[in-house]
């Protein structure tokens, strides 16, 4: 009886632990108060990356269900959407195996972490050491700044991998992400920062980014036809760990500091 009770308690605690982990993993990233959306103020119009998820056609959906390996690559799904297979009575004894290529099949996310000060892109300063009254400092972008992300290692089919990683990170964080984003010169904010007499004021602006880590799966994809039956077969499956930095579009983190001496 004691052994049974112990086993039941252990199983319950284990289940509770993993349930909490899954709940925590599902929570979107909390944006600090120092981070501001500048999409309206930005003088450079960034293209939106918020694209609708590609839906498989009826035939593509049927083929995807026949694969023992999950296929999530939008480019491969698009190719299957554009595929048509006509069934005829003479196809009863028909046999064919069509090689569709080696693809990045899917991406599994293990960790998604935001770095709100990924890259410093601007500093506004004012020296009020000789002043007798407080002065006001506001943010003004002095030069156009292009912020680039990228994969942390070279992998095959890198464009497909980047696309799947970005889609998964956007789904988890609910943030507008892009591997390249721009803050235009002349971008300004009205928020005022006051600099006391006998002090220097520094207003730093940082571009945030998300660090995405996980695993990408590769495989050779074949379309197998046997009479009126069709299915996808994936062979020579491999997986590889991968990471990426993906900037947050049209967002900046501001840090204001006062000092007695120049920095």
Steps between C-alpha positions, in 0.01 A plus 500: 500500500783740589677419171181566304442831680863604439475416129172689465642809674815492286299471180274789608795724583670415171184579306456827689862600432473448124158664488647813663792495257265482201287782641807717553627426149166612355513843666589786263809706580427794731612832349682728751374855553827634351408353159295718265322432171625760248311377193318835470808714563746299288596697187589173323197288399591141586314231305270293719606137555164401645391263221206258520601139554488304173211256494550167318261410220278192527755288308796644693324431830431142391868450406631660822292258708671204329848608611644344817707816549334837568538747212464872583714672236270757328699479174455123482130533587465764226657260248255228607214753463604551138511124434219322319465123462230370268358156573378292205375143463820412310705599806418180688838339428693827492809529721733797539733656758575869449788664687395845620839592647666532838314749717506667836181332620425676827633691796448426871552790742675427830562852633393854414661785695486877439805725525353848536841666449620294203671792325552866589391713205497856636616728785366846570697698759497841664762659726328702770797523737518875447126555522297641786164346413382158377492445124294258295632226272295304246580212266602586145654239270815655355573244226306229320576171673455157340473215751570152366449162660597159368567137572774415750642227273501399134231247413359364172186670366568799724220717354238235577647449849493875573140525383383212721694630802354850459145366468542286814658789697222741395241245606661462843584865574215682322763755392558643148827334395720534193856396421563855381338821622583870466462806721510811281694819565282771652279260694393682819302457820329765711583344838714741703798408719619771741868570567584667830760780525865390533426172321524339157205308358522200269199349322590171335275318253535125446345271242362184667520150353383148578742212541331190360648152556379161388539213258446477123415171331613410146397217272470378141138519387350257249154495344402135463218403263347152503197486272250751640680519834756773575714575802808690616803306621787670682841329504846572645365721779750711694466773761725787604498751783478862390466847648413843361480865596183662365456878554170638628357731237417864580580472871771676703624472857593832665751545780552842662804568719636801689871548569742751651776404254498425125468132405 
